[in-house]
Amino acid sequence: MTVREVLERREHGFLSEHAAFSDQSRGRVRPEPPQPGEVRTCYQRDTDRIVHSKAFRRLTHKTQVFLQPEGDHYRTRLTHTLEVSRIARTITRGLGLNEDLTEAIAMGHDLGHTPFGHAGEAALSEALGAPFRHNEQSLRVVDTLENGGKGLNLTYEVRMGILGHTGDRIPETWEGQVVRRSDQIAYVNHDIDDAIRAGILTDGDIPREISAVLGGSHRERINTLVCDAIAFTQESGRVGLSPAVDQALKELRAFMFQRVYRNPVAKGEESKAKLMLQRLYQFYCDHPERLPGDLTPQLRLEGIPRTVCDYIAGMTDKYAVDKYTEIFIPSGWQVRG
């Protein structure tokens, strides 16, 4: 047997009956026969394809909550992705699920995020006249936009886990549902940490009734939520949190919307970011010849609005600012001697 076959057989020996087994995947849109001597399962291959993609590398320079913060320790989309992956893998291991599938979903779940976080989503929604949803764009990235328009050809389970990490669609696999819950756990807690670093919050600002359930520190809250997710899922037979802990998390999220996500200190520059992206969108719609040449095939197939939307959604914060400056800000006149 190949190493891959040994790993697939091993999964059946120690994973839970609720796990998504690698050798039972529903497969890829374009079938790919196993390579001779293959050592990776299908989900391991998907993780590698995502991590080696251009969209994954761009997450380093995309906003999480704070727009271009002055400091090295604030989260970006990439660090958020890594934190989600770690939380999800811990829960997955505790439940005896497939960690390789969980990791692939977690690594790919935010590939479709715009520059400037949710401000970018709002800008493109207004420009398009239709909702721009980053989970749908993440699926579009792995299905269509990466690899020169060929996509990454991921497995069904990973693709649906990426699509279902937020929104109305719930992933069929427990691993996908774990990532969905882990995303919530990660962003609320690390956004608290960043808000404290920014001087917007202190640990003492968290309402006492929430701290009494979840804990009074970052470490305690994460530990409570992870342990509760494992215990509740084992007892109930469905992925989730116990009612008391789930309610406390919802109240903590509502608190964060009130104190941080709508805070003018954290969000004061968002109106500028939205206007910038909307002006870029309109400019490229009016001047499609200014788009990169490698987008020409997509322009012919999908038209200007969709191509411009994909181009802007894929920008990093810095790249968007640089393109705006190049197009709209006059350059200094230099005298040639």
C-alpha contacts under 8 A as a table, 3 or more apart, distances in Angstrom:
res1	aa1	res2	aa2	distance
1	M	4	R	7.93
1	M	5	E	5.85
1	M	6	V	6.46
2	T	5	E	5.20
2	T	6	V	6.37
2	T	37	G	5.70
2	T	38	E	6.59
2	T	39	V	6.74
3	V	6	V	5.06
3	V	7	L	6.23
3	V	37	G	7.27
3	V	38	E	6.74
3	V	39	V	4.70
3	V	40	R	7.40
4	R	7	L	5.12
4	R	8	E	6.18
4	R	37	G	7.99
4	R	38	E	5.86
4	R	39	V	4.46
4	R	40	R	5.21
4	R	41	T	5.53
5	E	8	E	5.00
5	E	9	R	6.10
6	V	9	R	5.19
6	V	10	R	6.06
7	L	10	R	4.96
7	L	11	E	6.33
7	L	41	T	7.25
8	E	11	E	5.28
8	E	12	H	7.07
8	E	21	F	7.34
8	E	22	S	6.11
8	E	23	D	6.09
8	E	41	T	6.96
9	R	12	H	5.51
9	R	13	G	6.91
10	R	13	G	5.08
10	R	14	F	6.72
11	E	14	F	5.64
11	E	15	L	5.46
11	E	21	F	6.66
11	E	22	S	7.90
11	E	98	N	7.93
12	H	15	L	5.92
12	H	21	F	7.27
14	F	96	G	7.39
15	L	19	A	6.25
15	L	96	G	4.90
15	L	97	L	5.73
15	L	98	N	7.00
16	S	19	A	5.34
16	S	95	L	7.20
16	S	96	G	4.96
16	S	97	L	5.89
18	H	97	L	6.84
18	H	174	W	6.88
19	A	96	G	7.07
19	A	97	L	4.48
19	A	98	N	5.68
19	A	173	T	7.53
19	A	174	W	6.84
19	A	175	E	7.33
20	A	24	Q	7.26
20	A	25	S	7.36
20	A	97	L	7.11
20	A	98	N	6.17
20	A	101	L	7.70
20	A	173	T	6.51
20	A	174	W	7.68
20	A	175	E	7.47
21	F	24	Q	5.36
21	F	25	S	6.74
21	F	98	N	6.97
22	S	25	S	5.55
22	S	41	T	6.23
22	S	42	C	6.22
22	S	43	Y	6.71
23	D	41	T	7.94
23	D	42	C	7.97
25	S	42	C	8.00
25	S	155	T	7.12
25	S	156	Y	7.30
25	S	157	E	6.98
26	R	155	T	7.03
26	R	156	Y	5.88
26	R	157	E	7.19
27	G	31	P	6.87
27	G	155	T	5.10
27	G	156	Y	5.86
28	R	31	P	5.40
28	R	32	E	7.36
28	R	153	N	6.03
28	R	154	L	5.78
28	R	155	T	4.55
28	R	156	Y	5.98
29	V	153	N	6.36
29	V	154	L	7.68
29	V	155	T	7.53
29	V	156	Y	7.72
30	R	153	N	6.60
34	P	38	E	6.65
35	Q	38	E	5.27
40	R	43	Y	7.83
40	R	44	Q	5.58
40	R	45	R	6.06
41	T	44	Q	5.21
41	T	45	R	6.35
42	C	45	R	5.14
42	C	46	D	6.36
42	C	155	T	7.29
43	Y	46	D	4.96
43	Y	47	T	6.38
43	Y	100	D	5.55
43	Y	101	L	5.18
43	Y	104	A	6.49
43	Y	155	T	7.36
43	Y	158	V	7.57
44	Q	47	T	5.19
44	Q	48	D	6.40
44	Q	100	D	5.64
44	Q	101	L	7.37
44	Q	104	A	7.21
45	R	48	D	5.16
45	R	49	R	6.23
46	D	49	R	5.08
46	D	50	I	6.25
46	D	104	A	6.01
46	D	152	L	7.99
46	D	154	L	5.77
46	D	155	T	7.25
46	D	158	V	7.67
47	T	50	I	5.19
47	T	51	V	6.12
47	T	100	D	7.65
47	T	103	E	6.71
47	T	104	A	4.33
47	T	105	I	7.86
47	T	107	M	6.93
47	T	108	G	7.99
48	D	51	V	5.17
48	D	52	H	6.06
49	R	52	H	5.33
49	R	53	S	6.20
49	R	152	L	6.58
50	I	53	S	5.18
50	I	56	F	6.52
50	I	104	A	7.41
50	I	107	M	6.83
50	I	108	G	6.18
50	I	142	V	7.84
50	I	152	L	7.63
51	V	56	F	5.86
51	V	57	R	7.60
51	V	107	M	7.11
52	H	56	F	7.09
52	H	57	R	7.69
53	S	56	F	5.42
53	S	57	R	6.76
53	S	146	E	7.06
53	S	147	N	7.78
54	K	57	R	5.22
54	K	58	R	6.39
54	K	146	E	7.39
55	A	58	R	5.17
55	A	59	L	6.77
55	A	111	L	5.89
55	A	112	G	7.95
55	A	141	V	7.66
55	A	146	E	7.48
55	A	314	G	7.12
56	F	59	L	5.46
56	F	60	T	7.88
56	F	78	L	7.61
56	F	107	M	7.98
56	F	108	G	7.56
56	F	111	L	6.17
57	R	60	T	6.04
57	R	78	L	7.98
58	R	61	H	5.80
58	R	62	K	6.91
58	R	314	G	7.89
58	R	315	M	7.71
58	R	316	T	6.19
59	L	62	K	5.18
59	L	76	T	7.05
59	L	77	R	5.06
59	L	78	L	4.72
59	L	111	L	7.18
59	L	316	T	7.45
60	T	76	T	6.14
60	T	77	R	6.34
60	T	78	L	4.98
60	T	79	T	7.52
61	H	76	T	6.68
61	H	77	R	7.47
61	H	78	L	7.91
61	H	316	T	5.42
61	H	317	D	6.22
61	H	318	K	7.15
62	K	76	T	5.81
62	K	77	R	5.55
62	K	78	L	7.73
62	K	114	T	7.51
62	K	115	P	5.39
62	K	116	F	6.40
62	K	117	G	7.08
62	K	316	T	5.23
62	K	317	D	5.54
63	T	66	F	6.38
63	T	67	L	5.80
63	T	68	Q	6.99
63	T	75	R	7.75
63	T	76	T	5.24
63	T	77	R	6.07
63	T	115	P	6.35
63	T	116	F	4.92
63	T	117	G	5.14
63	T	317	D	6.92
64	Q	67	L	7.72
64	Q	75	R	6.04
64	Q	76	T	4.79
64	Q	77	R	5.21
64	Q	80	H	7.39
64	Q	116	F	7.50
64	Q	117	G	5.65
65	V	75	R	7.77
65	V	76	T	7.91
65	V	116	F	7.98
65	V	117	G	6.46
65	V	191	D	7.21
65	V	261	Y	7.58
65	V	266	A	7.33
66	F	69	P	5.79
66	F	74	Y	7.74
66	F	266	A	5.64
66	F	267	K	7.20
67	L	116	F	6.21
67	L	266	A	7.51
67	L	267	K	7.64
67	L	269	E	7.18
67	L	270	E	7.70
68	Q	317	D	7.81
69	P	74	Y	7.03
71	G	74	Y	6.57
74	Y	194	D	5.88
75	R	78	L	7.73
75	R	79	T	5.63
75	R	80	H	6.28
75	R	190	H	7.64
75	R	194	D	7.23
76	T	79	T	5.33
76	T	80	H	6.13
77	R	80	H	5.05
77	R	81	T	6.08
77	R	110	D	7.36
78	L	81	T	5.01
78	L	82	L	6.33
79	T	82	L	5.06
79	T	83	E	6.21
80	H	83	E	5.13
80	H	84	V	6.18
80	H	186	A	7.24
80	H	187	Y	7.02
81	T	84	V	5.16
81	T	85	S	6.20
81	T	106	A	6.50
81	T	107	M	5.98
81	T	109	H	7.72
81	T	110	D	7.16
82	L	85	S	5.01
82	L	86	R	6.29
82	L	106	A	7.84
82	L	107	M	7.14
83	E	86	R	5.17
83	E	87	I	6.24
83	E	186	A	6.38
84	V	87	I	5.28
84	V	88	A	5.94
84	V	106	A	6.29
84	V	179	V	7.15
84	V	182	S	5.68
84	V	183	D	5.44
84	V	185	I	7.99
84	V	186	A	5.66
85	S	88	A	5.14
85	S	89	R	5.97
85	S	102	T	7.44
85	S	103	E	5.73
85	S	106	A	5.11
85	S	107	M	6.63
85	S	179	V	7.60
85	S	182	S	7.93
86	R	89	R	5.19
86	R	90	T	6.23
87	I	90	T	5.23
87	I	91	I	6.40
87	I	182	S	5.95
87	I	186	A	7.36
87	I	226	V	7.22
88	A	91	I	5.22
88	A	92	T	5.94
88	A	102	T	6.66
88	A	103	E	7.61
88	A	106	A	7.56
88	A	178	V	6.00
88	A	179	V	5.44
88	A	182	S	5.38
89	R	92	T	4.85
89	R	93	R	5.94
89	R	99	E	5.73
89	R	102	T	6.43
89	R	103	E	6.74
90	T	93	R	5.24
90	T	94	G	6.25
90	T	226	V	7.65
91	I	94	G	5.10
91	I	95	L	6.30
91	I	178	V	7.17
91	I	226	V	6.22
91	I	227	C	7.77
91	I	229	A	7.10
91	I	230	I	5.95
92	T	95	L	5.17
92	T	96	G	6.11
92	T	97	L	5.06
92	T	98	N	6.74
92	T	99	E	6.01
92	T	102	T	7.23
92	T	175	E	6.81
92	T	178	V	7.03
93	R	96	G	5.05
93	R	97	L	6.06
93	R	98	N	7.61
93	R	99	E	6.61
94	G	97	L	7.83
94	G	230	I	6.23
95	L	230	I	6.25
95	L	233	T	7.87
95	L	234	Q	7.05
97	L	174	W	7.60
97	L	175	E	6.67
98	N	101	L	5.58
98	N	102	T	6.46
98	N	175	E	6.83
99	E	102	T	4.94
99	E	103	E	6.01
99	E	175	E	7.80
100	D	103	E	5.20
100	D	104	A	6.30
101	L	104	A	5.22
101	L	105	I	6.33
101	L	157	E	7.71
101	L	158	V	6.66
101	L	175	E	6.65
102	T	105	I	5.33
102	T	106	A	6.12
102	T	175	E	5.21
102	T	176	G	6.58
102	T	178	V	7.64
102	T	179	V	6.61
103	E	106	A	5.10
103	E	107	M	6.00
104	A	107	M	5.26
104	A	108	G	6.30
104	A	158	V	6.43
105	I	108	G	5.30
105	I	109	H	5.80
105	I	158	V	5.26
105	I	159	R	7.48
105	I	161	G	5.62
105	I	162	I	5.47
105	I	176	G	6.82
105	I	179	V	7.07
106	A	109	H	5.31
106	A	162	I	7.49
106	A	179	V	6.07
107	M	110	D	7.57
108	G	111	L	5.58
108	G	138	S	7.14
108	G	162	I	6.28
109	H	112	G	7.81
109	H	135	N	6.87
109	H	138	S	6.37
109	H	161	G	7.68
109	H	162	I	4.60
109	H	163	L	7.39
109	H	165	H	6.65
110	D	113	H	5.57
110	D	134	H	7.05
110	D	135	N	6.85
110	D	138	S	6.02
110	D	162	I	7.89
111	L	137	Q	7.65
111	L	138	S	4.84
111	L	141	V	6.87
112	G	134	H	5.06
112	G	135	N	6.49
112	G	136	E	7.43
112	G	137	Q	4.53
112	G	138	S	3.73
112	G	139	L	7.38
112	G	140	R	7.62
112	G	141	V	6.34
112	G	313	A	6.96
112	G	314	G	7.09
113	H	117	G	6.74
113	H	121	E	7.61
113	H	134	H	5.10
113	H	135	N	7.82
113	H	137	Q	7.33
113	H	138	S	7.12
113	H	313	A	6.67
113	H	314	G	7.53
114	T	117	G	5.93
114	T	118	H	7.39
114	T	120	G	5.22
114	T	121	E	6.15
114	T	134	H	7.39
114	T	312	I	7.32
114	T	313	A	4.36
114	T	314	G	6.22
114	T	315	M	6.88
114	T	316	T	7.60
115	P	120	G	5.63
115	P	312	I	7.91
115	P	313	A	6.54
115	P	314	G	7.37
115	P	315	M	5.90
115	P	316	T	5.16
115	P	317	D	4.84
115	P	320	A	7.39
116	F	119	A	5.71
116	F	120	G	5.31
116	F	270	E	7.64
116	F	273	A	6.76
116	F	317	D	5.94
117	G	120	G	5.59
117	G	121	E	6.98
118	H	121	E	4.87
118	H	122	A	6.24
119	A	122	A	5.12
119	A	123	A	6.18
119	A	270	E	5.88
119	A	271	S	7.75
119	A	273	A	6.92
119	A	274	K	5.90
120	G	123	A	4.99
120	G	124	L	6.25
120	G	273	A	7.26
120	G	274	K	6.06
120	G	277	L	7.05
120	G	313	A	7.67
121	E	124	L	5.36
121	E	125	S	6.07
121	E	132	F	5.85
121	E	133	R	6.93
121	E	134	H	7.19
122	A	125	S	5.05
122	A	126	E	6.23
122	A	132	F	7.41
122	A	274	K	7.23
123	A	126	E	5.33
123	A	127	A	6.17
123	A	274	K	4.87
123	A	275	L	7.24
123	A	277	L	6.41
123	A	278	Q	5.90
124	L	127	A	4.88
124	L	128	L	5.87
124	L	131	P	7.92
124	L	132	F	6.22
124	L	277	L	7.50
124	L	278	Q	6.85
124	L	281	Y	7.99
124	L	309	C	7.09
125	S	128	L	5.27
125	S	129	G	5.80
125	S	130	A	5.30
125	S	131	P	4.70
125	S	132	F	4.85
126	E	129	G	5.09
126	E	130	A	6.90
126	E	131	P	7.74
127	A	278	Q	6.09
127	A	281	Y	7.23
127	A	282	Q	7.91
128	L	131	P	7.60
128	L	132	F	7.88
128	L	305	P	7.59
132	F	137	Q	7.80
133	R	136	E	5.49
133	R	137	Q	6.35
134	H	137	Q	4.84
134	H	138	S	5.97
135	N	138	S	5.00
135	N	139	L	6.48
135	N	162	I	6.62
135	N	163	L	5.11
135	N	164	G	7.22
135	N	165	H	7.05
135	N	166	T	6.66
135	N	167	G	7.74
136	E	139	L	5.23
136	E	140	R	6.28
136	E	163	L	5.82
137	Q	140	R	4.79
137	Q	141	V	6.10
138	S	141	V	5.07
138	S	142	V	6.57
138	S	162	I	6.90
138	S	163	L	7.11
139	L	142	V	5.37
139	L	143	D	5.93
139	L	159	R	6.35
139	L	162	I	6.38
139	L	163	L	5.86
140	R	143	D	5.02
140	R	144	T	5.45
140	R	145	L	6.48
141	V	144	T	5.60
141	V	145	L	4.66
141	V	146	E	5.76
141	V	151	G	6.93
142	V	145	L	6.47
142	V	146	E	5.91
142	V	151	G	5.12
142	V	152	L	5.23
142	V	153	N	7.12
142	V	154	L	7.27
142	V	159	R	7.89
143	D	146	E	7.35
143	D	150	K	7.34
143	D	151	G	4.46
143	D	152	L	6.08
143	D	153	N	6.21
143	D	154	L	7.53
144	T	149	G	5.24
144	T	150	K	5.62
144	T	151	G	4.27
144	T	152	L	7.68
145	L	148	G	6.69
145	L	149	G	4.72
145	L	150	K	6.84
145	L	151	G	5.55
146	E	149	G	5.61
146	E	150	K	6.43
146	E	151	G	4.55
146	E	152	L	6.35
147	N	150	K	5.33
147	N	151	G	5.29
147	N	152	L	6.54
148	G	151	G	7.27
149	G	298	Q	7.94
150	K	153	N	7.75
154	L	158	V	6.56
154	L	159	R	6.40
155	T	158	V	5.49
155	T	159	R	6.26
156	Y	159	R	5.13
156	Y	160	M	6.08
157	E	160	M	5.36
157	E	161	G	6.02
157	E	172	E	7.93
157	E	173	T	7.12
157	E	176	G	7.84
158	V	161	G	5.00
158	V	162	I	6.18
158	V	176	G	7.74
159	R	162	I	5.21
159	R	163	L	6.31
160	M	163	L	4.97
160	M	164	G	5.86
160	M	171	P	5.94
160	M	172	E	7.85
160	M	176	G	7.73
161	G	164	G	5.08
161	G	165	H	6.00
161	G	171	P	5.35
161	G	172	E	7.97
161	G	173	T	7.65
161	G	175	E	7.82
161	G	176	G	4.52
161	G	177	Q	7.51
161	G	179	V	7.75
162	I	165	H	5.53
162	I	176	G	7.64
163	L	166	T	7.18
163	L	169	R	7.45
163	L	171	P	7.93
164	G	167	G	6.41
164	G	168	D	7.35
164	G	169	R	5.07
164	G	170	I	5.16
164	G	171	P	5.24
164	G	176	G	7.29
164	G	177	Q	7.96
164	G	180	R	7.16
165	H	170	I	7.48
165	H	171	P	7.53
165	H	176	G	6.98
165	H	177	Q	7.28
165	H	179	V	6.47
165	H	180	R	4.28
165	H	181	R	7.96
165	H	183	D	7.53
166	T	169	R	7.41
166	T	170	I	7.90
166	T	180	R	6.35
167	G	170	I	7.81
170	I	177	Q	6.89
171	P	174	W	7.44
171	P	176	G	5.27
171	P	177	Q	5.82
172	E	176	G	7.10
172	E	177	Q	7.64
173	T	176	G	5.27
173	T	177	Q	6.51
174	W	177	Q	4.97
174	W	178	V	6.09
174	W	239	V	6.67
175	E	178	V	5.05
175	E	179	V	6.42
176	G	179	V	5.19
176	G	180	R	6.30
177	Q	180	R	4.97
177	Q	181	R	6.33
177	Q	239	V	6.53
178	V	181	R	5.20
178	V	182	S	5.96
178	V	239	V	6.70
178	V	240	G	8.00
179	V	182	S	4.84
179	V	183	D	5.99
180	R	183	D	5.38
180	R	184	Q	6.88
181	R	184	Q	5.32
181	R	185	I	6.40
181	R	240	G	7.26
182	S	185	I	4.92
182	S	186	A	5.93
183	D	186	A	5.19
183	D	187	Y	6.15
184	Q	187	Y	5.59
184	Q	188	V	6.22
185	I	188	V	5.85
185	I	189	N	6.36
185	I	222	I	7.16
185	I	225	L	7.12
186	A	189	N	5.50
186	A	190	H	5.99
186	A	222	I	7.93
187	Y	190	H	5.31
187	Y	191	D	5.70
188	V	191	D	5.30
188	V	192	I	6.37
188	V	252	L	7.60
188	V	253	R	6.28
188	V	256	M	7.41
189	N	192	I	5.14
189	N	193	D	6.49
189	N	218	H	6.42
189	N	221	R	7.50
189	N	222	I	7.31
190	H	193	D	4.87
190	H	194	D	6.21
190	H	218	H	7.80
191	D	194	D	5.02
191	D	195	A	5.99
192	I	195	A	5.01
192	I	196	I	6.15
192	I	201	L	7.38
192	I	256	M	7.62
193	D	196	I	5.20
193	D	197	R	6.28
193	D	218	H	7.13
194	D	197	R	4.91
194	D	198	A	6.15
195	A	198	A	4.94
195	A	199	G	6.24
195	A	200	I	5.19
195	A	201	L	5.56
195	A	260	V	6.97
196	I	199	G	5.07
196	I	200	I	5.74
196	I	201	L	4.61
196	I	202	T	5.30
196	I	203	D	7.41
197	R	200	I	7.66
198	A	201	L	7.70
199	G	202	T	7.33
200	I	259	R	7.95
200	I	260	V	7.28
200	I	265	V	7.78
201	L	205	D	6.23
201	L	259	R	7.99
202	T	205	D	5.35
202	T	206	I	7.56
203	D	206	I	5.87
203	D	216	G	6.77
203	D	217	S	6.68
204	G	207	P	7.70
204	G	216	G	7.93
206	I	210	I	6.97
206	I	211	S	6.64
206	I	216	G	7.88
206	I	252	L	7.81
206	I	255	F	7.95
207	P	210	I	5.47
207	P	211	S	6.42
208	R	211	S	4.97
208	R	212	A	5.90
209	E	212	A	5.16
209	E	213	V	6.78
210	I	213	V	5.42
210	I	214	L	6.08
210	I	215	G	7.58
210	I	248	A	5.43
210	I	249	L	7.80
210	I	251	E	7.23
210	I	252	L	6.73
211	S	214	L	5.07
211	S	215	G	4.51
211	S	216	G	4.96
212	A	215	G	5.81
212	A	216	G	7.42
213	V	244	A	7.59
213	V	245	V	6.57
213	V	248	A	6.72
214	L	220	E	6.87
214	L	221	R	4.86
214	L	224	T	5.78
214	L	225	L	7.13
214	L	245	V	6.95
214	L	248	A	7.07
214	L	249	L	7.89
215	G	218	H	7.94
215	G	220	E	4.99
215	G	221	R	5.05
215	G	224	T	7.25
216	G	220	E	6.45
216	G	221	R	6.96
217	S	220	E	5.18
217	S	221	R	6.14
218	H	221	R	5.31
218	H	222	I	6.27
219	R	222	I	5.37
219	R	223	N	6.11
220	E	223	N	5.12
220	E	224	T	6.04
221	R	224	T	5.16
221	R	225	L	6.19
222	I	225	L	5.27
222	I	226	V	6.06
223	N	226	V	5.29
223	N	227	C	5.98
224	T	227	C	5.38
224	T	228	D	5.91
225	L	228	D	5.14
225	L	229	A	6.01
225	L	241	L	7.63
225	L	245	V	7.25
226	V	229	A	5.16
226	V	230	I	6.41
227	C	230	I	5.26
227	C	231	A	6.16
228	D	231	A	5.08
228	D	232	F	5.79
228	D	241	L	6.03
228	D	242	S	6.71
228	D	245	V	7.50
229	A	232	F	5.37
229	A	233	T	5.97
229	A	239	V	7.21
229	A	240	G	5.71
229	A	241	L	4.89
229	A	242	S	7.40
230	I	233	T	5.36
230	I	234	Q	6.14
231	A	234	Q	5.24
231	A	235	E	6.20
232	F	235	E	5.16
232	F	236	S	5.81
232	F	237	G	7.96
232	F	238	R	7.90
232	F	239	V	7.53
232	F	240	G	6.56
232	F	241	L	5.70
232	F	242	S	5.66
233	T	236	S	5.25
233	T	237	G	5.36
233	T	238	R	5.11
233	T	239	V	4.82
233	T	240	G	5.91
233	T	241	L	7.23
234	Q	237	G	5.67
234	Q	238	R	7.58
236	S	239	V	7.99
241	L	245	V	6.24
241	L	246	D	5.32
242	S	245	V	5.44
242	S	246	D	5.87
243	P	246	D	5.10
243	P	247	Q	6.02
244	A	247	Q	5.25
244	A	248	A	6.25
245	V	248	A	5.02
245	V	249	L	6.19
246	D	249	L	5.13
246	D	250	K	6.29
247	Q	250	K	5.05
247	Q	251	E	6.20
248	A	251	E	5.05
248	A	252	L	6.08
249	L	252	L	4.96
249	L	253	R	6.15
250	K	253	R	5.08
250	K	254	A	6.24
251	E	254	A	5.01
251	E	255	F	6.11
252	L	255	F	4.96
252	L	256	M	6.21
253	R	256	M	5.02
253	R	257	F	6.35
254	A	257	F	5.13
254	A	258	Q	6.37
255	F	258	Q	5.15
255	F	259	R	6.09
256	M	259	R	5.16
256	M	260	V	5.13
256	M	261	Y	6.10
257	F	260	V	5.65
257	F	261	Y	4.57
257	F	262	R	5.82
258	Q	261	Y	6.64
258	Q	262	R	6.01
258	Q	263	N	7.25
259	R	262	R	6.54
259	R	263	N	5.74
260	V	263	N	4.71
260	V	266	A	6.60
261	Y	266	A	7.06
261	Y	267	K	7.06
262	R	266	A	7.49
262	R	267	K	6.40
263	N	266	A	5.44
263	N	267	K	5.85
263	N	268	G	7.62
264	P	267	K	4.86
264	P	268	G	4.53
265	V	268	G	5.41
266	A	269	E	7.86
267	K	270	E	5.34
268	G	271	S	7.18
269	E	272	K	5.41
269	E	273	A	6.42
270	E	273	A	4.92
270	E	274	K	6.08
271	S	274	K	5.15
271	S	275	L	6.19
272	K	275	L	5.18
272	K	276	M	6.09
273	A	276	M	5.10
273	A	277	L	6.29
274	K	277	L	5.31
274	K	278	Q	6.14
275	L	278	Q	5.11
275	L	279	R	6.10
276	M	279	R	5.23
276	M	280	L	6.22
276	M	321	V	7.94
276	M	324	Y	6.88
277	L	280	L	4.98
277	L	281	Y	6.06
277	L	312	I	7.39
277	L	320	A	7.43
278	Q	281	Y	4.98
278	Q	282	Q	6.24
279	R	282	Q	5.16
279	R	283	F	6.03
280	L	283	F	5.05
280	L	284	Y	6.21
280	L	312	I	7.80
280	L	324	Y	6.63
281	Y	284	Y	5.45
281	Y	285	C	6.18
281	Y	308	V	6.40
281	Y	309	C	7.04
281	Y	312	I	7.11
282	Q	285	C	5.05
282	Q	286	D	6.15
283	F	286	D	5.14
283	F	287	H	5.94
284	Y	287	H	4.73
284	Y	288	P	5.08
284	Y	289	E	7.92
284	Y	290	R	6.68
284	Y	291	L	6.75
284	Y	308	V	6.40
285	C	288	P	5.64
285	C	304	I	6.07
285	C	305	P	6.39
285	C	308	V	6.62
287	H	290	R	5.74
287	H	291	L	7.76
288	P	291	L	5.44
288	P	304	I	6.89
288	P	308	V	7.99
291	L	295	L	6.89
291	L	308	V	7.97
292	P	295	L	5.78
292	P	296	T	7.64
293	G	296	T	5.56
294	D	297	P	7.12
295	L	298	Q	5.31
295	L	299	L	6.23
295	L	307	T	7.39
296	T	299	L	5.02
296	T	300	R	6.45
297	P	300	R	5.28
297	P	301	L	6.36
298	Q	301	L	5.02
298	Q	302	E	5.65
298	Q	303	G	7.13
298	Q	307	T	6.44
299	L	302	E	5.52
299	L	303	G	4.70
299	L	304	I	5.68
299	L	307	T	5.95
300	R	303	G	5.86
302	E	306	R	6.29
302	E	307	T	6.72
303	G	306	R	6.10
303	G	307	T	6.34
304	I	307	T	5.25
304	I	308	V	5.96
305	P	308	V	5.26
305	P	309	C	6.06
306	R	309	C	5.08
306	R	310	D	6.24
307	T	310	D	5.19
307	T	311	Y	6.18
308	V	311	Y	5.02
308	V	312	I	6.19
309	C	312	I	5.34
309	C	313	A	5.97
310	D	313	A	5.11
310	D	314	G	6.13
311	Y	314	G	5.36
311	Y	315	M	6.67
312	I	315	M	5.27
312	I	320	A	7.58
315	M	319	Y	5.90
315	M	320	A	5.89
316	T	319	Y	5.18
316	T	320	A	6.18
317	D	320	A	5.32
317	D	321	V	6.40
318	K	321	V	5.12
318	K	322	D	6.08
319	Y	322	D	4.97
319	Y	323	K	6.08
320	A	323	K	5.21
320	A	324	Y	6.10
321	V	324	Y	5.09
321	V	325	T	6.06
322	D	325	T	5.07
322	D	326	E	6.07
323	K	326	E	4.98
323	K	327	I	6.12
324	Y	327	I	5.24
324	Y	328	F	5.73
324	Y	329	I	7.29
325	T	328	F	5.47
325	T	329	I	4.83
325	T	330	P	7.88
326	E	329	I	6.19
326	E	330	P	7.82
